[in-house]
Structures are given as structure tokens and as C-alpha cells.
């Protein structure tokens, strides 16, 4: 085995590969796991279904990004008492290619619950603190300067400070951010440090890690309680159709295919008798847009730069911006009201609520994603929308457009409570979610979990999971740092057969 | 919000339901000359729907006719969206056209502009959930095509290149 990055163009009709450990997926979890394994001196093959991209290849348009950088070409969604788009990344770097680079340490109460209730004994404050320090160095976490944040973030900060709220600039893994506002279409300047350019690049430099893009894992070969090999198809980049075949033999395997891909890999191959696919959490979100007299031009500046901490109330408020087509799709105005909204788009700022979902019930099945928004979580979303509207009015907004069907436009702070009342049903809220987690829950009870505290799938000697699917509960903050920390942890614990 | 295949699939379910009660859904015809996917009849429907979303002289300032929306929808469907949505969207167009026969006595494409806008507005906030899904699916596809047209992004002042601190 030789280290490096490899892609479809160099593949034969059939590949036979061999390593100490095979990692399936190259996102935040898989990349950190590969780095930790390489530090142990192990030879690692990382398999990734998507392409490997260079920043200058990203084109900025949402349809292009959906086709090339998003799972299911941007069409992934849950069904239930509401329909919730649930995007995920596809490509070397996974969702870090398309996220807003937001970095939060795992909240201490969450870690305490994971240790106390689920027996995740590796996740001590001391160990996790060391992981966070390393992650901060590796992915260049910093707060971008005010001149890069631009109006959309400044105006929300202004309103939050006027109300005396607990707000701050968000730390981000984008030390070279130029404020392009295109994080979610791929960072074309390279200012964002996705894991393909940090953890994975460093791991490849050891000479022990080979990253094979354009490889979709399909099956496994097993013997007793050991996985011997994974098999799959190479993916033609022109049309993403299957082309050749491959087989990878290894002494251990790690699924880092994400909270949708990992449980489906286990289910499709009969690799778990536990509650695989259950316990789906997503951090449901919704947003508001606020019109100001002055131009805001939300898409200039950091995509998501400022937040207000309402974690104790079950949510965070965060700014966001999008390309114009996504504003049109996201806000449920109709007719001339919608066209006027788009006419005045340069005058609108936008922010929303990210909910720590606790009473919603979700699952990943082999063919669908199911998520019923719970009543507590629904009211948290509405509370967050009201809070966002208050912040914008405090900053001088003339009107606020809520992401909810049929409620109209809020024209004064006095109207907020009546327009965004607590009885708005889930299916009338314009929901969105990009943080799936929990579908291969970690724990010390095989009846309630899919992987043990080492990340090893119950019943298997050498099969592990390392991505957000192992979260025992919802997290409550943007998850990429926690995913990386768990990757470093599980990479340390992987057992060879 | 990202464009949702689920919207389209559920709209397809609605299409199947309407088919079951007598709305004719036939084999999808070949693409019209110069198009990759849309047939002549589908182009007519996309034109009618696009005009209802973005009529000439609208307050936004650019209309569907200004950007040749059917050609943009055709390119978006054929080149960028998940192939699974192609047939569903094309069947959805038929359902939209047939969906006004009973209530308004004519297919959608034959209605006046005011009636077409009223129909879409009604579907956008309809208690019948599949109708709203159909509306959302139309809005997703036509909206993505329209708001990525160069004339529209220029009008808004957005470009897919970096709009950063220096701009």
C-alpha cells in the first residue's frame, strides 16, 4: 500500500487493496480517525464515495454545489409531521466541504450525561480538552475580524447587545476567510479549512494513509465475529454512475459514513442487532429575514458569524446567509409579497434558531428518513424565531419575515407574540436541519446502543463507527468539533483482529 | 431550505392519487427540438407556471419571459438535479394542468394569468397538504432556475464568485 490521494482516473477495472485499517468516509469523523490511526503507526485506507476537490473548482452556485457536493444532490429530507431538508456533504472532506465552519466545544453537561448515563468513560473533561486543543490547532479555529463579518452579522450583534443578550462572534475553522458568503457551496478561496486540507492532508503526509475518492462501499465479507473485507463500486465522476469494482482487506474497519450512511451500511449488511438507525436527532432550525432601510447585502461577509447563547433554553440563535435562490425557496411568502421580498433582498438580514432537540423522534431506515418534531422542540423553534425577530427590531428592522407558512409579515415588535404564537403546527414551520446524529448510539448497554464506549459495534471484534451517529443524545451546538474529538478518541481505541 | 426531493416524491404520490381518480397520466413524450428533456406540452406548462410566478411587469423587475425560463428549467433538470426527480416533475406538470379542470373548467395552461396566480396562491397555503407540496415542488424547480439566470443575479447584485470584504 502506498500513501496519497487517489481518484477514479487512476483506477483499474478492479482494485484489490489491503491495509491495517479501512475507514469508510472522509468527513470530520473519518479524517480525525485516520489521523489518530496513523499516529499509532497503522496503515490506513480511507474510502470516499465522492470526489476530491480543490477550492478553485467550486463554482458558488447552489445547483452546482447540490449536484457535486451534497448527498443525494441536495434532495435529502426527512418525512414525518413536517418535511425537513437534511443536507449532508459528499466528497473528500464530507460535510466540512459545505458547512459554515462553526466550532463549539462539546458542552460540559452533555459530556457529563454521556459519561454518567451511557458509560462513555473515555470522554473525560481532561481527554476531551486535549482533543479540543489539538483540533483548534489543526483546523485553524479563530474568530474572523469585524471587517470580514460584514453587515448581516454586525446588525444582529447590534440588536443582541441592545437587548443585553449573551452573544458572541462564533469561532470558525476558517482562518483565511475573506467573507465570500459561499461556505455552503464550497469555499473557493480556500479560506475555510475543511478536513481534507487539515486532518486528512496531515495523515497522508505520514505516508501511512491512502485516500481513495470515487469509491462507494456496498458489501462486506465476514468470518465469525470479524469483518475481513469491504467491497464496492468505483464511481464515474462524469455522471456518478457505478463503473469498476474494488475490495479492501484490513484487520479493522471504521464506518465514518455519517449518521445516515453508517446505520444504512450496518443495516444493509446485517451487522447490528441493536437499535441501529434509531435515535435520530437533527437540530431542527428555522429562520427569519428582517428588512432594514439601509442595504445589508447579507451574502457579503461571513456566512454565519454571530450567535446568541440560549442553550439553557434549548436553542441558539445564529446568523446565516444564502444565495438568492435559497432565500426564494426558504421563505414561504407568495405572489407579489414574495416578489417584493426578492426585489428588496439587499436590504434583508437573516438569522435563525438551532434547537437542541429532545422530545422529537426520528430514525434512519434502509429507504427513508423519519422525524416527528416533538412539541417541546416545536415550541423552542417558535421561541427562537420570536427572539430572533426581537433582536432584529432592536437593531432597527422595519419588518420581519418569519419562516412559517401563512403567518404573514411582522411589522412591529408588538406583533411578534401574536403572529408567532405557540400553536403554529410543525408542518407550517419552514424547517431545515443539517446536523443529523445519534443513529448508532454509543453506550455500555447493548440493548440501548449500537457501539460500545470504544466505538466498536456490539458483537464484532474489529468493526467500529466514528462519526456523529455515535452521539448518545442530541448535542445542542454545531457538531463538527465533537465529531472530530470522537474520531480522535475512537482512532485511539480501534482494535485490530 | 434546500430543494427537497421529498417534496417532489410526495407530489408524485399526489399525482398517482389523481391518476387513480381519472386524471390521465400517459407515457412521457420525447423532448422538443432544442431541449434535453421537456416536451412541447411541458414547455407550454412551464411557460404558464413561470408566468404566474414571475409575470411581466412584476414588482421584482425581471419576468420569466425575460430569461426564457423553460430552457433554464430544462437545463437544470437535465444537467444538475437528481435524475430521479425528472419523471416525477414531468408527471407533476400534467397533474397541475389537470388539477384545475374540475374547479375552473380548463387546464392550468389555458387559464388567464390572474386565475393562474390565484391557483398557485391557493395551493401555497392549502389545507390539502399534497397541494402545498406540489406548489413547493414547482417553486423549488422554477425558483432555482429563475434565480440562477444571469439576468436575475445581475439584477439582485449577486454573483457566484466571492462577494467578500473587499467587494
Boltz contact constraints between the chains, C-beta under 6 A:
constraints:
  - contact:
      token1: [A, 59]
      token2: [B, 160]
      max_distance: 6.0
  - contact:
      token1: [A, 60]
      token2: [B, 160]
      max_distance: 6.0
  - contact:
      token1: [A, 61]
      token2: [B, 148]
      max_distance: 6.0
  - contact:
      token1: [A, 61]
      token2: [B, 160]
      max_distance: 6.0
  - contact:
      token1: [A, 63]
      token2: [B, 80]
      max_distance: 6.0
  - contact:
      token1: [A, 63]
      token2: [B, 144]
      max_distance: 6.0
  - contact:
      token1: [A, 67]
      token2: [B, 80]
      max_distance: 6.0
  - contact:
      token1: [A, 73]
      token2: [B, 82]
      max_distance: 6.0
  - contact:
      token1: [A, 74]
      token2: [B, 2]
      max_distance: 6.0
  - contact:
      token1: [A, 74]
      token2: [B, 3]
      max_distance: 6.0
  - contact:
      token1: [A, 75]
      token2: [B, 5]
      max_distance: 6.0
  - contact:
      token1: [A, 75]
      token2: [B, 82]
      max_distance: 6.0
  - contact:
      token1: [A, 77]
      token2: [B, 4]
      max_distance: 6.0
  - contact:
      token1: [A, 77]
      token2: [B, 6]
      max_distance: 6.0
  - contact:
      token1: [A, 79]
      token2: [B, 6]
      max_distance: 6.0
  - contact:
      token1: [A, 83]
      token2: [B, 6]
      max_distance: 6.0
  - contact:
      token1: [A, 85]
      token2: [B, 1]
      max_distance: 6.0
  - contact:
      token1: [A, 85]
      token2: [B, 2]
      max_distance: 6.0
  - contact:
      token1: [A, 85]
      token2: [B, 4]
      max_distance: 6.0
  - contact:
      token1: [A, 87]
      token2: [B, 2]
      max_distance: 6.0
  - contact:
      token1: [A, 147]
      token2: [B, 165]
      max_distance: 6.0
  - contact:
      token1: [A, 148]
      token2: [B, 165]
      max_distance: 6.0
  - contact:
      token1: [A, 178]
      token2: [B, 162]
      max_distance: 6.0
  - contact:
      token1: [A, 178]
      token2: [B, 164]
      max_distance: 6.0
  - contact:
      token1: [A, 179]
      token2: [B, 164]
      max_distance: 6.0
  - contact:
      token1: [A, 179]
      token2: [B, 165]
      max_distance: 6.0
  - contact:
      token1: [A, 180]
      token2: [B, 162]
      max_distance: 6.0
  - contact:
      token1: [A, 180]
      token2: [B, 164]
      max_distance: 6.0
  - contact:
      token1: [A, 181]
      token2: [B, 163]
      max_distance: 6.0
  - contact:
      token1: [A, 189]
      token2: [B, 162]
      max_distance: 6.0
  - contact:
      token1: [A, 299]
      token2: [B, 158]
      max_distance: 6.0
  - contact:
      token1: [A, 299]
      token2: [B, 163]
      max_distance: 6.0
  - contact:
      token1: [A, 300]
      token2: [B, 163]
      max_distance: 6.0
  - contact:
      token1: [A, 324]
      token2: [B, 147]
      max_distance: 6.0
  - contact:
      token1: [A, 324]
      token2: [B, 156]
      max_distance: 6.0
  - contact:
      token1: [A, 324]
      token2: [B, 158]
      max_distance: 6.0
  - contact:
      token1: [A, 325]
      token2: [B, 143]
      max_distance: 6.0
  - contact:
      token1: [A, 325]
      token2: [B, 144]
      max_distance: 6.0
  - contact:
      token1: [A, 325]
      token2: [B, 147]
      max_distance: 6.0
  - contact:
      token1: [A, 325]
      token2: [B, 148]
      max_distance: 6.0
  - contact:
      token1: [A, 328]
      token2: [B, 143]
      max_distance: 6.0
  - contact:
      token1: [A, 328]
      token2: [B, 147]
      max_distance: 6.0
  - contact:
      token1: [A, 329]
      token2: [B, 1]
      max_distance: 6.0
  - contact:
      token1: [A, 329]
      token2: [B, 140]
      max_distance: 6.0
  - contact:
      token1: [A, 329]
      token2: [B, 143]
      max_distance: 6.0
  - contact:
      token1: [A, 330]
      token2: [B, 1]
      max_distance: 6.0
  - contact:
      token1: [A, 334]
      token2: [B, 121]
      max_distance: 6.0
  - contact:
      token1: [A, 334]
      token2: [B, 124]
      max_distance: 6.0
  - contact:
      token1: [A, 335]
      token2: [B, 121]
      max_distance: 6.0
  - contact:
      token1: [A, 336]
      token2: [B, 59]
      max_distance: 6.0
  - contact:
      token1: [A, 339]
      token2: [B, 58]
      max_distance: 6.0
  - contact:
      token1: [A, 339]
      token2: [B, 59]
      max_distance: 6.0
  - contact:
      token1: [A, 339]
      token2: [B, 60]
      max_distance: 6.0
  - contact:
      token1: [A, 340]
      token2: [B, 59]
      max_distance: 6.0
  - contact:
      token1: [A, 342]
      token2: [B, 60]
      max_distance: 6.0
  - contact:
      token1: [A, 343]
      token2: [B, 59]
      max_distance: 6.0
  - contact:
      token1: [A, 343]
      token2: [B, 60]
      max_distance: 6.0
  - contact:
      token1: [A, 345]
      token2: [B, 156]
      max_distance: 6.0
  - contact:
      token1: [A, 406]
      token2: [B, 125]
      max_distance: 6.0
  - contact:
      token1: [A, 432]
      token2: [B, 1]
      max_distance: 6.0
